[in-house]
Amino acid sequence: METNFFYEIIGYTASVLVAVSLMMSKVLTLRLVNMIGAATFSLYGYLIGSIPVAGMNGFIVLINLYYLVQMYRSKTFFSLLEVAVDDKYLQHFLAFYEKDMRKTQSGFKKTPEADSITLFVLSNMVPAGLLVGHRSGEGVLTVDIDYAIPQYRDFKIGRFLFMKKASWFTDKGIQEIRAYADRSEHRQYLSEMGFEADHRENWFVKKLPG
């Protein structure tokens, strides 16, 4: 009886992992969790003596593993594209992701200020992120929107923008970037990007190398 109960726990765990994986928007995480779920199902099938269950899920593990290796080997090419604040595609992008941005972006503005810097981060020429900021002082850029679409929320865009491409900002005379973060996830992200807590509550500052 105890053995059967243990097997059932393994089966239920596998079911939960597969179900959770199907709710994930990031393909990499989906593949990884789905592979773990399939591996658990394969073990369950082996333990209960069901070769079809064990074999089919073992095959699913191999499929996920293949695609995970391909994703690991593939090189993502990021680039920057500055657009005007009245750019039509920018307006469509803001409208399409408005609901998500309002949940994740404290300083969201559907209509950027006239003097804003509006900068797309392209992944293999496909818009994956957007930075909107306005100049709030000599050499200071205050971030209004720092957004990545759901598939690219793994800090890669932020590292590319604020670390690898820091010279893009200094070339425009920006020596300091300020951002407001009232959520723990956002504060963690800014910390990873090299921002430090400011004297003002929930404000973070990144000094750019001269």
Summary of the structure (lengths in Angstrom):
residues: 210
radius of gyration: 22.3
end to end distance: 69.8
largest distance: 73.4
contacts: 602
relative contact order: 0.09
helix: 50%
strand: 22%
